[in-house]
C-alpha cells in the first residue's frame, strides 16, 4: 500500500475540484449565443446525402413498410379466419 504525501494529495485535489466562476462572469456570458454557434458548427460537420442516395433510401424504406404492412395484414386475416372457424 503506497502512502501519498500531503503535497501530492493537495495537487490531486486541486485538479479534481471544479472551477467556479464569479456571479458577474456568469451573468455576462452569452449562453444562448454559444449554444447556437455550437449547433451551427455541428450541423456543418454533418455529411448530407446526395439526391440519388436520398431517393434510393426513401424508396427502400417505403418498400419495406409496404411489405411489412402486407405481411401483418396477411397474418391478421389468417388468425381472424382461424378464430372464426374455431368459435362458430
Secondary structure, 3 states (H helix, E strand, C coil): CCCCCHHHHHHHHHHHCCCCCCHHHHHHCCHHHHHHHHHHHHHHHCCCCCHHHHHHHHHHHHHHHHHHHHHHHHHHHHHHHHHHHHCC
